[in-house]
Amino acid sequence: MQSVKENLIRLHHAPQVTRPLLRKMFQIDPQLQFPFTSTPAQISRLLSIPLPRAISILHHIHDTNIMRKLDNHLQKYECVTLMDDLYPPLLKAIPDSPFVLYMTGNTQLLTNSLALSVVGTRTPSSYSLPAMKSILIPLIHFGFTIVSGMAKGIDQYAHHLACRNNGTTIAVLGSGFDHIYPTNDIALYQYLSEKQLVISEYPPDRKAEKYHFPERNRIISGLTGATFVVEARLRSGSLITVDQALEQGRDVYAMPGLAGKATSEGCHKIINQGAKLVHSYKDILEDWLEKI
């Protein structure tokens, strides 16, 4: 008989098994044994899903070639589930926590309680990068781990700042490790995966999809006690991360930008709505220390 963890990883690997469906499976059977012993018709009835979907799920979890490929991935990457001690406590506390996380790199970075999510536009202005640098470098030297999504622009710059200043950083991807996205800085991914830490909710062979990135953003905010928005438009993925951080009960900081710049309008909006305005690294550090 397989362990609960083994069953969970195999089911999570099946594209037809969504998080809501996994939750339903746990409610029916906390050991997750029944999907491996039931017929398609039984699965369809128990989970209230169409028969073709049930057939697809059972085909996936019983296909020896697919499972052999999964076993190869498990030998190459760390795989942490909700029931493992290594699973980040802050992330476990959010609504809709990922059931499974694939990791490559230094997993000890997850133990740092000083962790700040940094998000922002893919097309930063010439104003924002020097200002961001002046704020983040002192925090990195203080011991903050920088968490971001390795997207072009602010995300990648945040990771680079941590690496160049002997700091620590965690990248959260919206794809599996075999399909790195974006592809403009593969060298950064290779360095992070060896010297820092890269995390993905998606199995290594899963390609990036549009809907993955809002899902990924909840992990970026969920791994830390606060999210810092450097520069963002009114309609941007960064503001989705802000909404998720607030839903998770986490703090939100924002850097004001130049008046009239579209890339600053998102930050100005959330500052008006109550996000903490950041002029200096001290605004984040002093606020953080007050809560310790």
N, C-alpha and C positions, 0 to 999 in steps of 0.2 A: 504494500500500500504506500502511495506517495504521501509526502508531508503536505500540510496546508500550504506552506510556502511554495513548494514545487507545483502544486495545483494552481495556485494563484498566478505564478509566472507564466505557466502554459496558457491559461485562459486569457491573461492580459495580453499575450502575444497575438491572439486572434483578432484581426481587424474588426470583426463583427461584434466583438465584446466591448461595449462601452462602459464607462464608469458607473452610470446608473444601473446597467445590467449586472455588473459585478456586485454592486451593493445588494441587488435583489437576490443574487445567488448566495451571498453570505447570509441573508435573512432566512433563506430556505434551508441551507446546510452550512454551518460555520466551518466545517471541514472541507467544503468544496469537492466532495467526492461524487455527488450525483451526476455532474456533467460527463464524467468518465464511465459511468455505468448505466446511463439511461439511453433510450432510443430517441431518434429525432422527434417522434410524435410526443413522447413524454416531455422532452425539453421544451417543445413548442407549447404544450399545455401548461407546464409548471411556470414558465417565464412569460407566458402570454405574448409570444413572438410568432411571426409567420414561420411555417414549416421550412421554406427554403433557407431562411436565416439559421434555423436550428441545424439543418443539414450542413450548412457552411461551417458553423462553429465546430461541430463534431468532426468534420473532415479535417479541419485545421489541427485540432488537438490530438488527433490520432494518426496524422500523416508522419511517417517515420523520417522522411527527408526534411520536412519542416522542423521537426523536433531535434534532428541531428544538427541542423543549422543553428537552432536556438542554443543547444548545448555548447557549440563552438563559441557563440557570443558570450555565454556565461563563464567560459574559461578565460576569455579575453578581457571582460569588463566586470566591475563590481555590480551586483544587483541587490538593491536594498528594498525590502518591502515594509509595509506599515507595522508589521509585527516584529521587526528587527530593532535591536538596541541602537544601531547606528542611525536609524531614521531620525531626521532633525525634529526636535520637540516643537519648535515654533511652527514648522510646516504641518506637523500632525494636528496642531490646534486649529487650523483654518477649516472652514466649510469646504467640502469637496477636495480633501487631500488626495494627492496621487497615491494609488495603491502600490505602484512599483516605480523605483527610480534606478536608472542605469547611470553608473558613474565611472569616470576614468581620471586618474590623478591622485592627489593627496586628500583622502577622505577626512583626515584630521582637521581640515579647515572647517568642517561642519561644527566643531566643538567651540569655535570662537564666538562668544556672546556679543562681542563688538562687531556687528556686521551691518552694513548700510547698502541698501539697494540704490543704484544710480541709473536713471533712465532719461531719455531725451530724444531729440530729433535725429534723423539720419543725415540731415543737411545742416550742421551747426554753423552759426555765424562766426565771423572773425572775432567778435566780442566775447562769445560764450566760452571758447576754449581756454583762453588765458585766465578768465575768471574762475572757471571750473578747476583749473590746475591749482590756483591759489587756495581754493577751498579743500580740495581732496588730498593734496600732498601732506599737509599737516595731520589730517585724520589718518592717512596711511601710516605715517611715522608714529602716530599715537598707538596704532595697533588695530585699526579698523580693517576688516575684510570687505572688499568691494564686490558686490554681487550685481551682475548685469546680464544682458542677453546676447552679447557678441554681435549685435546688429551693427550695420555701418553707422558712422557718426559718433554720437555721444557714447554709446555702449562700448565700442571698440576702443575709443580714447580712454575711457575709464579703466578698462582692463590694462591697456598699455601703461597708464600712469602707475598703477599698482606694481606691475612687473619692473618698470624702470626705477622704482623707488624702494626696492627690496621689501615690497609689501605682499599681501595675499589677495587673491581674487577668485571668484567662482563665476563661471559662465553657465547659463541655463539655456539650452537649445530648444528650438521648435521642430527639430527633426532628429532622426536617429544618427548615431555616430558614423554610419557608413555613407551618409548623405549630408555632409556638412553644408549648412546654409547660414549666412551668405558665403560665397566662395571667393570673395575678394581678398581675404586675409587668412588663407589656410595656415600660414606660418604661425599666426597667433593661436589658432586652434591647437596646432601640434605642440606649441610651447605650454599652453594652459593644460593640455591633457597629460603632459609629463611632469610639469613643475608645480602646477596649481591644481584646479579641480574643474571638471566639466560634468554637467548633469543633464540628463534628458528623461522625460517621462515616457518617451517613445522607444520601442525596441530598435536596436541598431540598424535594421534593414528598412525602417519606415522613412519614406521621403517627407519633406516638409509640405504641409497643406496650409491654406490661408487660415483656417479655423484653429490651427495649432498655436498660433502666436498669442491670441488672447488667453488661451489655456496656459501657455508658457508663462505669461505675465503674472498669473496668480501665484506661481511658484517663486518668481523673482521677489515679489513683495512678501510672500509667505515665509521665506527663509530668514527674514530680518525683522528687526523691531521698527524700522523706519525706511521710507522711500524718499529719495532726493531727486526732484525733477529739475534738470539743468536748463532745458530750453524745449519748448513744445508748442505746436500749433493747437488751435482750438479743437480740430478733429485729428487726433493722433492716438497711436497705441499707448503712448506714455500716460494719457489721461485715463485710458482703460486700466492701466496698472494702478493709478491713483485711486480709482473707484474700488478696485479690489483690495488695496491696502486699507482703505477706510472701512470696508465691509469686514475685514479681518481684525479691525481694532488697532491698527498700526498707525504710527505718526507719519505725517507727510510734510516735507520741506520743499521749498521752491526758491529758485534764484530769479530775481527780477531781471528783465531784459530792457532793451532800448525801446522807448515809446514809438509806436507805429510799426514795429517789426512784427510780421505775421508769425515768425517763429517764437515770439515771446508771449503771444496772446494767451496761450494755454496756461503758462505760469502765472500771468497776471490774473486770470480768471480764478484759479484755485487759491491764490493768495487772498483775493477778495472774499472767497468762500471759507477761509479759515486756515489754509495751509500756512505753516510757519515760514516767514520770509527769511532768507539767508543772504547776508551781505559778506559774511566771513565764516571761516571754519569754526570760530568760537560760538557762533549761533547754534550750531549742531552739537558741538562738544559740551558746552555748558548745559544745554538742555538735557543731553544724555546723562551727564554726571549727576544732575539733580535727581534722576530717577533710580540711580543705583543705591 
